[in-house]
Amino acid sequence: MTNSELVQRLEETIENIPDFPKPGIQFKDITPIFLDPKLYEEVIADLANFSRGKVDAVCGIESRGYLFGIAIAVALEVPFILIRKKGKLPPPFVSEKYDLEYGSAEIEMRIGQLKPGQRVLVHDDLLATGGTTEAAAKLVEKQGAKVAQFSFLIGLKDLLGEQKLAQFKVPVHSILEY
């Protein structure tokens, strides 16, 4: 399947849910992808091909970043490391706070699961403002590893997340962009 065919299939499959979780938001429901194993395989192939030979590990951001991130890591035959919300991992861990639209949050990663110098793909399902992904990248750096790439199923261009990630000076890949 070509990239344009994959994009078309995804656009036909992903559902737009208006006014969810609040008025004015167009929620992109990716769960119908999981009803089509062949489409899921094609998504993984696209995301894995972007990173093949360029990364030593994949970090996925809780929780929807796990849906594709684990399969990408398996396809690349590299480790997968969880990035979780505060309080979900046993010690030792390293944490990073980041700002949300209203307030702040914190994510964590277990210490020692990344090795210094490893090239890391940071993956999530969606790139919006980039705050969570930026915090995840800082966790990678705190471990002495290097962010090599970012990947997403969907990138929301108007929310400028890619600009926030530009500081890392690495490729950013989104299959779909809105």
C-alpha positions as semicolon CSV with decimal commas, in nm:
position;residue;x (nm);y (nm);z (nm)
1;M;0,000;0,000;0,000
2;T;0,139;0,341;-0,092
3;N;0,145;0,622;0,160
4;S;-0,139;0,801;-0,019
5;E;-0,347;0,482;-0,014
6;L;-0,275;0,442;0,359
7;V;-0,375;0,802;0,427
8;Q;-0,699;0,752;0,232
9;R;-0,784;0,430;0,417
10;L;-0,714;0,595;0,753
11;E;-0,925;0,899;0,667
12;E;-1,211;0,665;0,575
13;T;-1,166;0,465;0,898
14;I;-1,098;0,723;1,171
15;E;-1,420;0,873;1,302
16;N;-1,467;1,242;1,377
17;I;-1,666;1,289;1,697
18;P;-1,782;1,652;1,720
19;D;-1,787;1,835;2,052
20;F;-1,600;1,563;2,243
21;P;-1,471;1,580;2,512
22;K;-1,599;1,937;2,514
23;P;-1,774;2,177;2,274
24;G;-1,560;2,287;1,981
25;I;-1,329;1,984;1,984
26;Q;-1,330;1,744;1,687
27;F;-1,217;1,417;1,850
28;K;-1,038;1,176;1,617
29;D;-1,148;0,825;1,722
30;I;-0,872;0,588;1,612
31;T;-1,031;0,275;1,761
32;P;-1,190;0,161;1,431
33;I;-0,834;0,096;1,304
34;F;-0,817;-0,199;1,545
35;L;-1,117;-0,360;1,376
36;D;-0,909;-0,403;1,060
37;P;-0,592;-0,608;1,127
38;K;-0,454;-0,545;0,777
39;L;-0,489;-0,168;0,816
40;Y;-0,323;-0,186;1,158
41;E;-0,034;-0,381;1,001
42;E;0,002;-0,114;0,733
43;V;0,014;0,161;0,998
44;I;0,285;-0,026;1,188
45;A;0,480;-0,087;0,865
46;D;0,471;0,286;0,781
47;L;0,579;0,392;1,129
48;A;0,847;0,122;1,154
49;N;0,987;0,205;0,809
50;F;1,033;0,566;0,919
51;S;1,260;0,449;1,202
52;R;1,426;0,134;1,065
53;G;1,800;0,143;1,129
54;K;1,779;0,483;1,297
55;V;1,675;0,397;1,655
56;D;1,785;0,162;1,932
57;A;1,466;0,185;2,141
58;V;1,108;0,309;2,128
59;C;0,944;0,506;2,409
60;G;0,564;0,519;2,407
61;I;0,357;0,775;2,593
62;E;0,065;0,652;2,807
63;S;-0,170;0,528;2,705
64;R;-0,253;0,550;2,338
65;G;0,116;0,571;2,247
66;Y;0,136;0,208;2,356
67;L;-0,121;0,096;2,096
68;F;0,127;0,144;1,812
69;G;0,457;0,193;1,998
70;I;0,490;-0,165;2,120
71;A;0,423;-0,302;1,770
72;I;0,675;-0,057;1,620
73;A;0,939;-0,177;1,867
74;V;0,861;-0,542;1,786
75;A;0,884;-0,471;1,411
76;L;1,219;-0,297;1,464
77;E;1,339;-0,565;1,711
78;V;1,429;-0,301;1,970
79;P;1,320;-0,249;2,333
80;F;0,999;-0,066;2,422
81;I;1,000;0,164;2,725
82;L;0,684;0,289;2,895
83;I;0,636;0,656;2,975
84;R;0,359;0,672;3,233
85;K;0,153;0,921;3,427
86;K;0,281;1,015;3,771
87;G;0,244;0,748;4,037
88;K;0,204;0,448;3,804
89;L;0,563;0,316;3,804
90;P;0,760;0,162;4,089
91;P;1,090;0,327;4,183
92;P;1,346;0,410;4,075
93;F;1,208;0,652;3,820
94;V;1,277;0,992;3,673
95;S;0,997;1,244;3,622
96;E;0,919;1,553;3,420
97;K;0,647;1,813;3,476
98;Y;0,476;1,994;3,191
99;D;0,199;2,247;3,145
100;L;-0,150;2,167;3,026
101;E;-0,418;2,404;2,903
102;Y;-0,545;2,433;3,261
103;G;-0,280;2,330;3,513
104;S;0,011;2,090;3,489
105;A;0,087;1,719;3,481
106;E;0,382;1,491;3,531
107;I;0,510;1,181;3,354
108;E;0,767;0,922;3,460
109;M;1,006;0,662;3,322
110;R;1,188;0,386;3,507
111;I;1,558;0,456;3,556
112;G;1,792;0,216;3,379
113;Q;1,562;0,100;3,100
114;L;1,735;0,332;2,854
115;K;2,111;0,321;2,816
116;P;2,330;0,629;2,771
117;G;2,381;0,707;2,404
118;Q;2,085;0,504;2,277
119;R;1,897;0,659;1,986
120;V;1,529;0,677;2,081
121;L;1,204;0,709;1,891
122;V;0,940;0,886;2,102
123;H;0,596;0,775;1,983
124;D;0,240;0,882;2,062
125;D;-0,087;0,851;1,874
126;L;-0,144;1,227;1,838
127;L;0,066;1,542;1,828
128;A;-0,133;1,843;1,945
129;T;0,045;2,120;2,140
130;G;0,354;1,904;2,197
131;G;0,376;1,953;2,573
132;T;0,356;1,586;2,669
133;T;0,592;1,483;2,391
134;E;0,842;1,752;2,489
135;A;0,834;1,624;2,849
136;A;0,885;1,267;2,723
137;A;1,188;1,378;2,522
138;K;1,333;1,544;2,831
139;L;1,290;1,215;3,020
140;V;1,489;1,041;2,748
141;E;1,765;1,300;2,779
142;K;1,770;1,270;3,160
143;Q;1,864;0,903;3,106
144;G;2,161;1,003;2,887
145;A;1,992;0,872;2,573
146;K;1,929;1,081;2,261
147;V;1,595;1,152;2,099
148;A;1,647;1,049;1,736
149;Q;1,289;1,082;1,606
150;F;0,927;1,151;1,693
151;S;0,636;0,966;1,533
152;F;0,259;0,999;1,549
153;L;-0,043;0,857;1,378
154;I;-0,199;1,207;1,363
155;G;-0,048;1,555;1,374
156;L;-0,272;1,858;1,437
157;K;-0,083;2,134;1,254
158;D;-0,285;2,428;1,389
159;L;-0,182;2,348;1,747
160;L;0,189;2,398;1,664
161;G;0,324;2,092;1,844
162;E;0,583;2,034;1,576
163;Q;0,726;2,381;1,644
164;K;0,765;2,292;2,012
165;L;0,958;1,978;1,915
166;A;1,187;2,168;1,674
167;Q;1,426;2,234;1,965
168;F;1,532;1,867;1,946
169;K;1,640;1,904;1,580
170;V;1,521;1,557;1,478
171;P;1,268;1,427;1,223
172;V;0,898;1,432;1,311
173;H;0,666;1,194;1,125
174;S;0,285;1,194;1,124
175;I;0,095;0,969;0,886
176;L;-0,207;1,200;0,890
177;E;-0,203;1,575;0,930
178;Y;-0,504;1,794;0,998
